[in-house]
């Protein structure tokens, strides 16, 4: 926020709509041969919000005008087909040696092959790279326009003495639009609401984004949480591009709430313990220079609040684990061209672009001034990581493939894509008291990626005890905790894959693992097959089921395990009878196996020695279910998008999205499955009695109704009667340990007098006996699976569930339904993260997945959302079972 209008006038003029001449820097003197934004797009930087295609047009014009200093290169395409690209701005000399500079950073990264003297010689002549990323959230719009002006300023300025140093000693890489789909969605709605002049009223439609808003990408993902799970094409392309350059300074520039000022590093506590000390020190180096410029121009800012450096999946966190100094910048957003803050001060889009420009240039300035230090720190980071990996108690991770080949393959590939060296054992071996088969993934920690590996593979990342104590103090006073995101993210736990830490590196020979997320499967067995079996137990068989049903193949699956030709097959195993399928079914299955990673076993007889025969009533026939999902208000954007993405993109099955307001007038008979994502506000109660009756009748007729996370509130509401479970109050602090449901005397105007003797009695007197359990930021909890239910077919015995919020439900009664997945005991429940003690006690033995029959159909409730961020791969089979096996067990009249 401005504190001094006079100083601001030196930096940038006050907002003037339609203004054609602007001054962006004190004593600005720009080379007229460099194209301005105005000369290309018709308006000056900050006067309009720039569409993605127009921003690209400007950068292309710059590259054409200065081909020796500007390089524009695509690195990905969004789901909607828009290009993602980076823009390199450098001196002609540095641009001419760009490939040499990249190669130099690769050499510094691979420090085990580079001695200290050779590194010092390289650093002496190596430009440092600053990466400036903008607009990962599509409605945080100032960054893209800032990037355009940064490029112009670096090329044209003759009045800013810093520019010469920046161009001589560094290379600046701009990532102008990290989320083009979301940005254009935002601009479309903003321009639809635009009037004759900008309106700062917060009620004005320009300030009120319709669902789903512009923050997310096409599949409604928060791309700033996707950096290590790599589900989205935008992220996949970006991490590959970042690893071309290995920047020593990395900025992810955001916008925050409109009533805020400006935030920059240092970050808030807690810090991830795998960060290096010199990285934290350098955060202050950059922060102080930002503060110096903000002081000069009278701009308000804050540091060390809200935005922490604990979770590794942010754009401002993930680069830290290859040795960069990674930072979040946050500008209070105008969310349009003009906004009125709570105190009446108006902030323009122009102001936000200016502030982002100040910190971006300040960052490049610090990189240039500290080039040798930052490059040396980068090299030392790699060397110390390798040294730690050789000396610490955990020196390798071993990932066997027998239990979940698909999951192990995907985990290994995700690590390879993030610059991790992963080996595949060429032979069987023994290590740390265990025997491992050939094909086991072997990961030595004596490598530059050691800190990333410990962050992603360790079962738990400890949180600073002082921070934890402060959160407990705040919670005791009913103050909001300061935990910004989830406190658990262990990839092996989330994917339900075994990754064993070992105190030594096995001596077995290995081959390099690849980036293939799916390793092709095959068809084996006799040519004259009468049936084909697809073993259950991982995601590959579910992918093949989805593809087979879309392709019109006839598929059955077993509700129970069986033994065939001395091989034990788990429940959920798929059976495709040759007689029920086309003559070329073997070739079709070979194609599907290659695409899905499933292995198919052809058999020339159907005799089983144990378990159900292929014609048993305990073997169900699948039909291609017609799947619908509620969309739009009141669904939570992330939940709706995450669930749809998993079904459509990870399992290749189409979903019909239905706007919530259309439900009560819809003919649901066209659908077999209906999914209710999580909600906000009053949720699905907006449907009223008509909605309850419609859904209840549809389920009775054979529909499968699935609730995710807090949508279970709607299903468990006694007025709706879909599920016979109830949401619980928090455990009370009285002797009985039970929450109270009554109002006692609170409804009376006068109540009896009480004497409060001490602080404990005072605390008891102000305790809220009707509160729900305290909200949990995000932990991983162990849950046990009932193997006798069809929902559990092919599912592991134990699952790890991401628990967030405060919803806890009573178990369903025997004879009414089945608690297919329930949380473990209080002592065993917590797998990773920090969990309030009362929540741990109360969550024990409570349900995660509940199934209740209703007429010819079923209601399935997941008390926590199994689709969060699409990184709970270990829950995908049980989630997809609800769709495919639920519809197979339902008995609608045809």
PyMOL commands that set and color helices and strands:
alter all, ss='L'
color gray80, all
select helices_A, chain A and resi 5-11+37-41+52-65+92-96+98-109+111-113+116-125+142-156+162-169+180-193+205-207+223-225+233-245+277-296+315-322+349-369+371-391+405-417+450-457+465-476+491-495+539-550+578-580+585-596+637-650+660-665+668-670+683-700+709-716+759-766+790-792+837-843+868-870+873-889
alter helices_A, ss='H'
color red, helices_A
select strands_A, chain A and resi 70-77+83-89+128-134+170-175+249-256+262-263+268-271+308-309+325-332+338-340+346-348+396-399+423-425+429-431+434-436+441-444+500-502+510-512+523-524+531-534+556-558+562-564+567-569+574-577+600-603+619-621+627-631+656-659+673-676+704-708+776-785+798-805+818-823+830-832+847-854+857-862
alter strands_A, ss='S'
color yellow, strands_A
deselect
rebuild
show_as cartoon
